[in-house]
Amino acid sequence: MATITEIAPAVYRISVLYPAINLQFNHFLVRDEEPLLFHAGLRGMFLEVRDAMTKIMDPEKLRWISWSHFEADECGAVNDWLAVAQKARPACGALGAMVSANDFCAREIRQLTPDEVLTTGKYRFRFYPTPQLPHGWDAGVLFEEKERTLFCSDLFHQFGDVEPITQNSLIDRCSQALKFVQAGPLANYIPYTPNTAPIMEGLASLAPKTLAVQHGSSFKGDCRQQLLDLNVLMKELLDRPTYTFPKPAPESIAPVSVPEPRSFARKLS
């Protein structure tokens, strides 16, 4: 069953735990004159998230559906939401719209850039591109400027059925999560690039009051320092070579039969 928590003024965290992988999937509804949903979520979770939303507002009144990057848990259910909310529009980064979402979405997308503000009534949203952070060249974050909430997608990823929001540092949990993922089949899901530190420093300069985290607890407190500390952690754990090119076992390589030059010439003549 989805749990609902107001983590900032008019920002509702709708969380669904996926027990098989011990991971929360969080969707953020901003209730305003033109309500906005950040993270459309997986199609398989749509009905549960929709039913939870009815406890806050009528889903038909949704006006904006937004996400960070093109991935199933970010925007997989966007067309399901568009079918319910006839006046809603998708809104994502311009690059994401151009390379993926325009073809995927059933309705015209509002393409977001840092130079414009999406106003929903009381609240003002600005999209900041963050290429390859957490992953995908189309990645970005959404920042609500009035209450200073940063919707930070997979950044600060934590496992477990954790509390909705905390004032305690997330860094130890993030460290555990990154180490766990790096040791398994999902390794390298967050690349550390030459752009990572400038991006994280830029996000820190926004001085958010709340971090709305997609997987795990959200955070309220010194968000600037949390972002800088996460950059240090990611550099320590991710800024190193980890990839080995797969080499098939010798017995799996079929021998290649090459004809002798003379016999090959006879066949051609």
C-alpha positions as a printed NumPy array, in Angstrom:
array([[  0.   ,   0.   ,   0.   ],
       [  1.295,   3.444,  -0.887],
       [  2.147,   5.821,   1.948],
       [  1.585,   9.577,   1.73 ],
       [  3.661,  12.236,   3.513],
       [  3.76 ,  16.004,   3.082],
       [  7.521,  16.651,   3.028],
       [  7.323,  20.382,   2.23 ],
       [  4.418,  22.82 ,   1.883],
       [  1.982,  21.243,  -0.628],
       [  4.587,  18.627,  -1.676],
       [  3.257,  15.106,  -1.11 ],
       [  5.529,  12.075,  -1.254],
       [  3.59 ,   9.044,  -2.534],
       [  5.789,   6.055,  -1.79 ],
       [  5.456,   2.441,  -2.905],
       [  7.803,  -0.196,  -1.482],
       [  8.934,  -2.939,  -3.875],
       [  9.776,  -5.7  ,  -1.37 ],
       [ 11.548,  -7.963,  -3.875],
       [ 14.417,  -5.475,  -4.104],
       [ 13.804,  -3.655,  -0.789],
       [ 13.439,  -0.31 ,  -2.528],
       [ 10.987,   2.556,  -2.246],
       [  9.687,   4.24 ,  -5.398],
       [  8.667,   7.806,  -4.549],
       [  6.405,  10.062,  -6.599],
       [  5.982,  13.731,  -5.684],
       [  2.701,  15.578,  -6.103],
       [  2.706,  19.366,  -5.787],
       [ -0.788,  20.579,  -5.004],
       [ -1.409,  23.998,  -6.546],
       [ -3.701,  25.735,  -9.036],
       [ -2.081,  23.565, -11.717],
       [ -0.99 ,  20.427,  -9.831],
       [  2.314,  18.853, -10.852],
       [  3.525,  15.269, -10.499],
       [  7.266,  14.61 , -10.529],
       [  7.994,  10.979, -11.454],
       [  5.159,   9.377, -13.414],
       [  6.446,   6.054, -12.133],
       [  6.328,   2.505, -13.412],
       [  3.272,   1.326, -15.32 ],
       [  2.963,  -1.586, -12.9  ],
       [  2.597,   0.855,  -9.977],
       [  0.235,   3.276, -11.716],
       [ -3.037,   2.089, -10.167],
       [ -1.588,   2.086,  -6.661],
       [ -0.15 ,   5.582,  -7.053],
       [ -3.341,   6.877,  -8.685],
       [ -5.474,   5.491,  -5.856],
       [ -3.186,   7.138,  -3.323],
       [ -3.446,  10.45 ,  -5.148],
       [ -7.239,  10.376,  -4.776],
       [ -6.696,  10.86 ,  -1.021],
       [ -5.033,  14.194,  -1.795],
       [ -6.877,  15.412,  -4.903],
       [ -8.788,  14.233,  -7.949],
       [ -6.191,  12.828, -10.421],
       [ -8.252,  14.288, -13.288],
       [ -7.142,  17.749, -12.106],
       [ -3.467,  17.006, -12.688],
       [ -1.956,  19.571, -15.089],
       [  1.771,  18.776, -15.31 ],
       [  3.695,  15.491, -15.35 ],
       [  7.451,  15.808, -15.168],
       [ 10.574,  13.68 , -14.7  ],
       [ 14.366,  13.718, -14.724],
       [ 15.392,  11.376, -17.55 ],
       [ 13.876,   8.773, -19.851],
       [ 13.596,   5.608, -17.739],
       [ 10.714,   3.349, -16.745],
       [ 10.415,   4.479, -13.123],
       [ 10.674,   8.129, -14.182],
       [  8.104,   8.282, -16.967],
       [  6.867,   4.777, -17.756],
       [  3.276,   5.561, -16.744],
       [  3.078,   9.046, -18.272],
       [  0.52 ,   8.002, -20.898],
       [ -1.617,   6.333, -18.209],
       [ -1.694,   9.649, -16.348],
       [ -2.503,  11.535, -19.559],
       [ -5.456,   9.213, -20.141],
       [ -6.824,  10.062, -16.689],
       [ -6.02 ,  13.793, -16.729],
       [ -7.262,  15.118, -20.053],
       [ -5.844,  18.618, -19.524],
       [ -2.432,  17.491, -18.321],
       [  0.782,  17.987, -20.292],
       [  4.145,  16.292, -19.976],
       [  7.071,  18.56 , -19.12 ],
       [ 10.722,  17.551, -19.322],
       [ 14.119,  18.77 , -20.459],
       [ 14.424,  19.859, -24.075],
       [ 17.019,  17.199, -24.893],
       [ 14.917,  14.413, -23.38 ],
       [ 11.912,  15.557, -25.367],
       [ 13.895,  15.666, -28.587],
       [ 15.6  ,  12.272, -28.346],
       [ 12.95 ,  10.127, -26.634],
       [  9.861,  11.595, -25.036],
       [  8.316,  13.328, -28.069],
       [  7.934,   9.94 , -29.722],
       [  6.778,   8.227, -26.526],
       [  4.237,  10.645, -25.066],
       [  0.645,  10.788, -26.248],
       [  0.469,  14.565, -25.846],
       [  2.659,  17.535, -26.747],
       [  5.53 ,  18.081, -24.325],
       [  6.487,  21.37 , -22.744],
       [ 10.237,  21.483, -23.151],
       [ 11.979,  22.937, -20.104],
       [ 15.241,  24.884, -19.977],
       [ 17.046,  26.764, -17.161],
       [ 16.079,  30.036, -18.84 ],
       [ 12.349,  29.637, -18.215],
       [ 10.08 ,  29.095, -15.247],
       [  7.114,  26.746, -15.112],
       [  4.552,  28.428, -12.846],
       [  1.756,  26.338, -11.352],
       [  0.156,  29.092,  -9.266],
       [  2.018,  29.736,  -6.011],
       [  5.024,  27.73 ,  -7.057],
       [  7.803,  28.274,  -9.6  ],
       [  9.786,  25.404, -11.131],
       [ 13.052,  25.561, -13.024],
       [ 14.666,  22.587, -14.804],
       [ 18.444,  22.237, -14.566],
       [ 20.119,  19.823, -17.025],
       [ 22.552,  17.452, -15.29 ],
       [ 23.939,  15.301, -18.141],
       [ 24.854,  11.753, -17.028],
       [ 23.882,  12.591, -13.423],
       [ 22.424,  10.417, -12.103],
       [ 22.541,   8.793, -15.565],
       [ 21.475,   9.512, -19.127],
       [ 22.562,  12.462, -21.268],
       [ 19.02 ,  13.859, -20.955],
       [ 19.069,  13.886, -17.132],
       [ 18.054,  16.918, -15.114],
       [ 16.532,  18.028, -11.831],
       [ 13.549,  20.23 , -11.041],
       [ 13.897,  23.022,  -8.485],
       [ 10.92 ,  24.74 ,  -6.862],
       [ 12.098,  28.263,  -6.155],
       [  9.555,  29.516,  -3.608],
       [  9.944,  26.806,  -0.933],
       [ 13.341,  25.705,  -2.334],
       [ 12.612,  22.014,  -2.869],
       [ 15.032,  20.131,  -5.126],
       [ 13.506,  17.125,  -6.89 ],
       [ 16.738,  15.194,  -7.302],
       [ 15.728,  11.892,  -8.917],
       [ 18.167,   9.015,  -8.182],
       [ 20.651,  11.168,  -6.301],
       [ 20.816,  10.089,  -2.617],
       [ 19.534,   6.601,  -3.524],
       [ 18.923,   4.479,  -0.388],
       [ 17.6  ,   0.969,   0.094],
       [ 15.071,  -0.15 ,   2.711],
       [ 11.644,   0.806,   3.99 ],
       [ 12.953,   4.01 ,   5.514],
       [ 11.226,   7.022,   7.052],
       [  9.603,   9.503,   4.61 ],
       [ 11.831,  12.434,   5.595],
       [ 14.753,  12.939,   7.93 ],
       [ 17.046,  15.668,   9.235],
       [ 19.874,  13.18 ,   9.715],
       [ 22.575,  12.943,   7.06 ],
       [ 21.824,  10.592,   4.17 ],
       [ 25.472,  10.021,   3.275],
       [ 26.052,   6.784,   5.22 ],
       [ 22.966,   5.197,   3.649],
       [ 23.998,   6.421,   0.207],
       [ 27.439,   4.917,   0.728],
       [ 25.923,   1.543,   1.59 ],
       [ 23.631,   1.7  ,  -1.442],
       [ 26.392,   2.651,  -3.876],
       [ 28.708,  -0.085,  -2.6  ],
       [ 25.917,  -2.654,  -2.859],
       [ 25.004,  -1.65 ,  -6.405],
       [ 28.634,  -1.494,  -7.528],
       [ 29.086,  -5.105,  -6.412],
       [ 26.185,  -6.414,  -8.525],
       [ 24.713,  -6.453, -12.027],
       [ 23.639,  -2.788, -11.832],
       [ 27.203,  -1.557, -11.315],
       [ 28.142,   1.748, -12.957],
       [ 24.573,   3.033, -12.982],
       [ 25.891,   6.433, -11.885],
       [ 28.969,   7.441, -13.903],
       [ 31.387,   9.914, -12.331],
       [ 32.427,  12.264, -15.138],
       [ 34.47 ,  15.489, -15.36 ],
       [ 31.131,  17.312, -15.187],
       [ 29.927,  15.701, -11.962],
       [ 31.651,  18.037,  -9.498],
       [ 30.595,  21.251, -11.316],
       [ 27.017,  19.986, -11.477],
       [ 26.916,  19.064,  -7.787],
       [ 28.483,  22.383,  -6.812],
       [ 25.924,  24.181,  -8.957],
       [ 23.042,  22.346,  -7.305],
       [ 24.52 ,  23.154,  -3.889],
       [ 24.61 ,  26.844,  -4.846],
       [ 20.799,  26.778,  -5.144],
       [ 20.692,  26.301,  -1.345],
       [ 17.678,  23.965,  -1.257],
       [ 15.717,  23.538,   1.958],
       [ 14.367,  20.088,   1.062],
       [ 15.708,  17.235,  -1.051],
       [ 12.887,  15.188,  -2.61 ],
       [ 14.559,  11.797,  -3.138],
       [ 13.141,   9.195,  -5.52 ],
       [ 14.454,   6.115,  -3.671],
       [ 14.647,   6.418,   0.121],
       [ 14.128,   9.172,   2.65 ],
       [ 13.823,  12.792,   1.638],
       [ 15.929,  15.294,   3.581],
       [ 15.31 ,  18.614,   5.298],
       [ 18.216,  20.598,   6.658],
       [ 21.591,  21.674,   5.29 ],
       [ 20.954,  20.441,   1.757],
       [ 23.9  ,  22.385,   0.385],
       [ 26.328,  20.381,   2.503],
       [ 24.563,  17.11 ,   1.696],
       [ 25.075,  17.743,  -2.023],
       [ 28.759,  18.586,  -1.547],
       [ 29.259,  15.532,   0.665],
       [ 27.526,  13.295,  -1.882],
       [ 29.922,  14.535,  -4.55 ],
       [ 32.904,  13.569,  -2.356],
       [ 31.37 ,  10.131,  -1.771],
       [ 30.634,   9.519,  -5.445],
       [ 34.146,  10.556,  -6.462],
       [ 35.637,   8.187,  -3.889],
       [ 33.491,   5.208,  -4.915],
       [ 32.818,   5.777,  -8.602],
       [ 35.763,   7.664, -10.081],
       [ 37.782,   4.55 , -10.857],
       [ 37.912,   1.917, -13.593],
       [ 35.602,  -1.001, -12.843],
       [ 34.873,  -2.444, -16.268],
       [ 36.414,  -5.577, -17.741],
       [ 35.558,  -6.445, -21.318],
       [ 33.902,  -9.906, -21.374],
       [ 36.013, -12.655, -22.914],
       [ 34.149, -15.781, -24.052],
       [ 35.484, -19.143, -22.918],
       [ 37.748, -20.752, -25.531],
       [ 35.383, -23.684, -26.102],
       [ 32.573, -21.249, -26.981],
       [ 34.506, -19.762, -29.893],
       [ 33.669, -21.639, -33.099],
       [ 36.65 , -22.334, -35.341],
       [ 36.68 , -20.336, -38.551],
       [ 37.369, -22.315, -41.735],
       [ 39.389, -20.284, -44.229],
       [ 39.686, -21.78 , -47.767],
       [ 43.108, -22.108, -49.293],
       [ 43.768, -19.386, -51.858],
       [ 43.988, -21.808, -54.837],
       [ 40.766, -23.676, -54.083],
       [ 39.008, -20.352, -53.492],
       [ 40.254, -19.106, -56.858],
       [ 38.97 , -22.241, -58.607],
       [ 35.5  , -21.622, -57.151],
       [ 35.496, -18.079, -58.507],
       [ 36.578, -19.116, -62.022]])
